[in-house]
Amino acid sequence: MATSVPDRGSSAGGAGATGLADRRCVPCQGGTPPLTRAQFTPLFTQLEGWQIDNEKMLVKVFRFKNFVRAVEFVNAIMPVAEAENHHPDLRVSWGQVRVELWTHKINGLSEADFVMAAKIDRVYSRTAGAAAGETG
């Protein structure tokens, strides 16, 4: 079951996401339980346009005018993911990138997933795609 964040009328990477985007991804240890709905809801409400799939994965599709811009976005995510040591699954197709985030060690959501989602929104807001009116 996917859950959506209500549209609050602001662009991706709003004030809440900015706070999350300024945090660091902290790796969890194997054996740590995934966040419960009560634990992840306050984090989730700080993101825009993301969905939660089966309470285990954050998902968002970013749209672009062409394949080249989609690949440029993926390339812009790469240094952030490396710096945070938290790597999303990225699926590129013509005009879009599907981003999936979950913590593999615990097979569910951790705070790091929400931090990384906000960081990806920040990358998107800084890309030429966002400036050209593409949607994320």
C-alpha positions as CSV (number, residue, x, y, z in Angstrom):
1,M,0.0,0.0,0.0
2,A,1.4,3.4,-1.0
3,T,0.9,6.5,1.1
4,S,1.2,10.0,-0.4
5,V,2.2,13.2,1.3
6,P,-0.5,15.8,1.0
7,D,0.4,18.7,-1.2
8,R,1.1,21.7,0.9
9,G,1.4,24.1,-2.0
10,S,5.2,24.5,-1.9
11,S,7.9,23.2,-4.2
12,A,9.8,20.0,-3.5
13,G,12.5,20.6,-1.0
14,G,10.3,22.9,1.2
15,A,11.2,24.0,4.7
16,G,10.8,20.6,6.3
17,A,12.8,18.9,3.6
18,T,15.5,21.5,4.0
19,G,15.9,20.5,7.7
20,L,16.2,16.9,6.8
21,A,18.5,17.6,3.9
22,D,20.9,19.3,6.3
23,R,21.2,16.2,8.5
24,R,23.7,13.4,7.8
25,C,22.7,9.8,7.0
26,V,23.6,7.7,10.1
27,P,24.0,4.0,9.3
28,C,22.0,1.7,11.4
29,Q,23.3,-1.7,12.5
30,G,21.9,-5.0,11.4
31,G,19.3,-6.2,13.9
32,T,18.0,-2.6,14.4
33,P,14.2,-2.8,13.7
34,P,12.8,-0.7,10.9
35,L,10.9,2.5,11.9
36,T,7.3,2.0,12.7
37,R,4.5,4.1,11.1
38,A,4.4,6.2,14.3
39,Q,8.1,6.7,14.1
40,F,8.4,7.5,10.3
41,T,5.2,9.7,10.0
42,P,6.9,12.9,11.4
43,L,9.8,12.4,9.0
44,F,7.5,11.6,6.0
45,T,5.4,14.7,6.5
46,Q,8.6,16.8,5.9
47,L,8.9,15.4,2.4
48,E,6.8,16.3,-0.7
49,G,5.8,14.0,-3.5
50,W,7.2,10.9,-2.0
51,Q,5.2,7.7,-1.4
52,I,5.7,4.9,1.1
53,D,5.4,1.5,-0.5
54,N,4.2,-1.2,1.9
55,E,5.7,0.7,4.9
56,K,9.1,-0.5,3.8
57,M,10.3,1.8,1.0
58,L,10.2,5.5,-0.1
59,V,9.4,6.0,-3.8
60,K,9.3,9.1,-6.0
61,V,9.3,9.6,-9.8
62,F,11.1,12.7,-11.1
63,R,10.1,13.7,-14.6
64,F,12.3,15.3,-17.2
65,K,12.0,16.6,-20.8
66,N,14.3,14.0,-22.2
67,F,16.6,11.1,-21.4
68,V,19.8,13.2,-21.2
69,R,18.4,15.3,-18.4
70,A,17.2,12.2,-16.5
71,V,20.7,10.8,-16.7
72,E,22.2,14.1,-15.6
73,F,20.0,14.0,-12.5
74,V,21.2,10.5,-11.7
75,N,24.8,11.7,-12.1
76,A,24.1,14.6,-9.7
77,I,22.7,12.2,-7.1
78,M,25.8,10.0,-7.2
79,P,28.2,12.2,-5.2
80,V,25.6,12.9,-2.6
81,A,24.9,9.2,-2.2
82,E,28.6,8.4,-2.0
83,A,29.2,11.2,0.6
84,E,26.3,9.9,2.8
85,N,27.2,6.2,2.1
86,H,23.5,5.7,1.5
87,H,22.6,4.5,-2.0
88,P,19.2,4.7,-3.6
89,D,17.9,2.3,-6.3
90,L,17.6,4.4,-9.4
91,R,15.6,3.4,-12.5
92,V,16.2,5.6,-15.5
93,S,13.8,5.6,-18.5
94,W,13.1,8.2,-21.1
95,G,12.0,11.4,-19.4
96,Q,12.0,10.0,-15.8
97,V,13.9,8.7,-12.9
98,R,12.3,6.4,-10.3
99,V,14.0,6.7,-6.9
100,E,13.6,3.9,-4.3
101,L,15.0,4.2,-0.8
102,W,15.1,1.7,2.0
103,T,17.7,0.4,4.4
104,H,18.7,-2.9,3.1
105,K,20.3,-4.1,6.4
106,I,17.0,-3.9,8.1
107,N,14.7,-4.5,5.1
108,G,12.7,-1.4,5.9
109,L,12.8,2.3,6.6
110,S,15.4,4.1,8.8
111,E,15.8,7.9,9.4
112,A,18.7,7.8,6.8
113,D,16.1,7.0,4.1
114,F,14.2,10.2,4.8
115,V,17.4,12.3,5.1
116,M,18.5,10.9,1.7
117,A,15.1,11.6,0.1
118,A,15.4,15.3,1.2
119,K,18.9,15.5,-0.1
120,I,17.7,14.1,-3.5
121,D,14.9,16.7,-3.6
122,R,17.6,19.3,-3.0
123,V,19.7,18.0,-5.9
124,Y,16.6,18.1,-8.1
125,S,15.7,21.6,-7.1
126,R,19.3,22.6,-8.1
127,T,19.3,20.9,-11.5
128,A,18.5,22.6,-14.8
129,G,15.5,20.2,-15.0
130,A,13.7,21.8,-12.1
131,A,14.5,25.3,-13.5
132,A,13.0,24.3,-16.8
133,G,9.7,23.4,-15.3
134,E,10.1,19.6,-15.1
135,T,8.3,17.9,-12.2
136,G,9.5,15.8,-9.4
